[in-house]
Amino acid sequence: SDAEIETLREELGRTEAFQQLEAKSRKLLEAHQKKLARRGIRGTKMIVRTGHVAEEILKTAKEERAELIIIGNTRGAIAKLVMGDVVKSVTSHAEVPVLLTR
């Protein structure tokens, strides 16, 4: 149920491993944000969320009134399989254009 999932998320959020993963995610996003800024792309916003990936992307795009969703492609076979499902879900349900990148 949704309540059980939310309880699990709260418990996970308190673990050291989860906090390390979140810090690593933020560091990676900050590096990409700086790279974009060096190339003249400013005004980006970094958001880290937990949950079902496609649902969180779509929910965030709506909440932030995004004009475009950009999804990067991954190179590993397992990651491609998982991201393929995310890409399919986001592209089929997005209310704004979706740009797929490598």
Secondary structure, DSSP 8 states (H G I E B T S, - for coil): -HHHHHHHHHHHHTSHHHHHHHHHHHHHHHHHHHHHHHTT----------S-HHHHHHHHHHHTT-S-EEEE---SHHHHHHHHHHHHHHHHH-SS-EEEE-
